[in-house]
Amino acid sequence: MSALDGLEVRRTTTAQQLADGLSERIMAGAFGPGDRLRESAIAAELGVARNTIREAVRILELTGLVRYEVNRGAVVIAPTPENVEALYTARERLETAAAARTPRPGQLEAITTASTSSSKPRRQGTSARSSTATSRSTRRSSRCSTAPGSTSSTPR
């Protein structure tokens, strides 16, 4: 068993990061049902190209959070009771299947170790590389993430 077993490196595009940030905003209520996502305004505010915003909005369209309307562009959807029911049904099935799985020997210990090590505060200067990566990640995500409930100046 290697010390790196189970480690996943996730590299995402700028468009995916923006889609994730916009998705969080939609879920937090910063954009309500029927609100337009104006690509030019979002691009100007975040300092990215409109094509990147357009790609992020297409990702949101594929996830079902927005839809394109003629002469309006991207609009946040209003979930129907059927959509919500389908979502909770899928979630119930996934969680039931996950709970029914029997962990392999060593998995619980690995999860416990990972959980306790991630909750411990880092020592100062543990790794210059990790702190650089963290600061880059923080800069990127700060462009499109705000705490829920705070006011956002992103145009609607």
C-alpha positions as CSV (number, residue, x, y, z in Angstrom):
1,M,0.0,0.0,0.0
2,S,1.5,3.3,-1.1
3,A,1.3,6.5,0.9
4,L,-0.4,8.1,-2.1
5,D,-3.2,5.5,-2.6
6,G,-6.5,7.3,-3.1
7,L,-4.9,10.7,-3.8
8,E,-6.7,12.6,-6.5
9,V,-5.3,15.6,-8.4
10,R,-8.1,17.7,-9.7
11,R,-7.1,20.3,-12.2
12,T,-10.0,22.4,-13.4
13,T,-10.3,25.0,-16.1
14,T,-11.1,28.6,-15.4
15,A,-14.5,28.0,-16.9
16,Q,-15.2,25.2,-14.5
17,Q,-14.0,27.3,-11.5
18,L,-16.4,30.1,-12.6
19,A,-19.2,27.6,-13.1
20,D,-18.6,26.3,-9.6
21,G,-18.6,29.8,-8.2
22,L,-21.8,30.8,-10.1
23,S,-23.5,27.6,-9.0
24,E,-22.7,28.4,-5.4
25,R,-24.2,31.9,-5.9
26,I,-27.3,30.5,-7.4
27,M,-27.7,28.0,-4.6
28,A,-27.2,30.7,-2.0
29,G,-29.8,32.9,-3.6
30,A,-27.6,35.6,-5.0
31,F,-29.3,34.9,-8.3
32,G,-32.9,34.1,-8.1
33,P,-35.2,32.2,-10.5
34,G,-35.7,34.2,-13.7
35,D,-32.5,36.3,-13.1
36,R,-30.4,36.9,-16.2
37,L,-26.7,36.0,-16.1
38,R,-25.2,38.8,-18.3
39,E,-22.0,37.5,-19.7
40,S,-20.5,40.9,-20.4
41,A,-21.2,42.2,-17.0
42,I,-19.8,39.1,-15.2
43,A,-16.7,39.1,-17.4
44,A,-16.0,42.7,-16.7
45,E,-16.5,42.3,-13.0
46,L,-14.3,39.2,-12.7
47,G,-11.7,40.3,-15.3
48,V,-12.1,37.3,-17.5
49,A,-12.9,36.8,-21.2
50,R,-16.6,36.6,-22.3
51,N,-15.8,33.3,-23.9
52,T,-14.8,31.9,-20.6
53,I,-18.0,33.1,-19.0
54,R,-20.0,31.7,-21.9
55,E,-18.3,28.3,-21.4
56,A,-19.1,28.5,-17.6
57,V,-22.7,29.3,-18.4
58,R,-22.9,26.3,-20.8
59,I,-21.6,24.1,-18.0
60,L,-24.4,25.5,-15.7
61,E,-26.9,24.8,-18.5
62,L,-25.8,21.2,-18.7
63,T,-26.3,20.9,-14.9
64,G,-29.8,22.3,-15.2
65,L,-29.3,25.5,-13.2
66,V,-29.8,27.8,-16.1
67,R,-31.4,27.8,-19.5
68,Y,-30.9,29.9,-22.6
69,E,-33.9,31.9,-23.7
70,V,-34.3,33.7,-27.1
71,N,-33.4,37.3,-26.8
72,R,-32.6,37.0,-23.1
73,G,-29.6,34.8,-22.9
74,A,-28.9,32.7,-19.8
75,V,-31.6,32.7,-17.2
76,V,-31.6,31.0,-13.8
77,I,-34.2,28.2,-13.7
78,A,-37.1,28.0,-11.3
79,P,-37.2,24.5,-10.0
80,T,-40.5,22.7,-10.3
81,P,-41.8,20.3,-7.6
82,E,-41.0,17.4,-10.0
83,N,-37.3,18.6,-10.3
84,V,-37.0,18.7,-6.5
85,E,-38.6,15.3,-6.1
86,A,-36.3,13.8,-8.7
87,L,-33.3,15.3,-7.0
88,Y,-34.2,14.0,-3.6
89,T,-35.0,10.5,-5.1
90,A,-31.6,10.4,-6.7
91,R,-29.9,11.6,-3.5
92,E,-31.7,9.0,-1.4
93,R,-30.7,6.2,-3.8
94,L,-27.0,7.3,-3.8
95,E,-26.9,7.6,0.0
96,T,-28.6,4.3,0.5
97,A,-26.2,2.6,-1.8
98,A,-23.2,4.2,-0.1
99,A,-24.4,3.3,3.3
100,A,-25.0,-0.3,2.3
101,R,-21.4,-0.8,1.1
102,T,-19.1,-2.6,3.6
103,P,-15.8,-0.9,4.0
104,R,-12.7,-2.9,3.1
105,P,-10.1,-3.6,5.9
106,G,-8.1,-0.4,6.5
107,Q,-10.5,2.0,4.9
108,L,-12.0,3.2,8.2
109,E,-8.6,3.8,9.6
110,A,-7.5,5.7,6.5
111,I,-10.6,7.8,6.6
112,T,-10.2,8.5,10.4
113,T,-6.5,9.4,9.9
114,A,-7.3,11.7,6.9
115,S,-10.1,13.3,8.8
116,T,-8.1,14.0,12.0
117,S,-5.0,15.2,10.0
118,S,-7.0,17.6,7.9
119,S,-8.6,19.2,11.0
120,K,-5.3,19.9,12.7
121,P,-3.8,23.3,12.1
122,R,-0.8,23.4,9.8
123,R,2.6,24.3,11.2
124,Q,4.1,27.5,9.9
125,G,6.4,26.9,7.0
126,T,5.5,23.2,6.4
127,S,5.8,23.5,2.7
128,A,6.5,26.5,0.5
129,R,5.0,24.6,-2.5
130,S,1.7,23.9,-0.7
131,S,1.4,27.5,0.6
132,T,2.0,28.8,-2.9
133,A,-0.6,26.5,-4.4
134,T,-3.0,27.5,-1.6
135,S,-2.5,31.2,-2.3
136,R,-3.0,30.7,-6.0
137,S,-6.2,28.7,-5.3
138,T,-7.4,31.3,-2.9
139,R,-6.9,34.1,-5.4
140,R,-8.8,32.2,-8.1
141,S,-11.7,31.2,-5.9
142,S,-12.0,34.6,-4.3
143,R,-13.0,36.1,-7.6
144,C,-16.1,34.0,-7.7
145,S,-16.9,33.1,-4.1
146,T,-18.5,35.1,-1.3
147,A,-20.0,33.9,1.9
148,P,-23.6,33.0,1.7
149,G,-25.8,35.8,2.9
150,S,-23.3,38.5,2.0
151,T,-24.1,41.1,-0.6
152,S,-22.6,40.6,-4.0
153,S,-22.0,43.3,-6.5
154,T,-22.4,40.8,-9.4
155,P,-25.0,42.2,-11.8
156,R,-28.2,40.3,-12.2
